[in-house]
Amino acid sequence: MDEATPTPLTVGHRVTVVQQVQHKGWTNRLTGTVRGFEQRKTGSWFAHAKDDRLWLDRLVLELDDGEIVTVNLDQYSRVEPADTGSDSVAPPDDPGTEAA
């Protein structure tokens, strides 16, 4: 990939993070402006990992109302370019209803 091409995780880009709780079927969307992305270790022990700790991908977003949130990304998370709308938090999907 060309290093001059910005990725969705570049500071200043507006993104939507879609996260799922897989075994419950819950989905949540959060939209904001990227303020940072990092990998940080947790207090959890994990054998054979760097420094013998579990490392998580953490995305720092600024929501439209100015709130700063840190989102832990996992295998069920998607980061997508955001629409131009201004909704910071969309209601979670209700698996019991169908889209029109």
Secondary structure as UniProt FT lines:
FT   TURN            3..4
FT   TURN            8..9
FT   TURN            11..12
FT   STRAND          14..21
FT   TURN            22..25
FT   STRAND          26..45
FT   TURN            47..48
FT   HELIX           50..52
FT   STRAND          53..62
FT   TURN            64..65
FT   STRAND          68..73
FT   TURN            75..76
FT   STRAND          77..81
FT   STRAND          89..90
FT   TURN            95..96
//
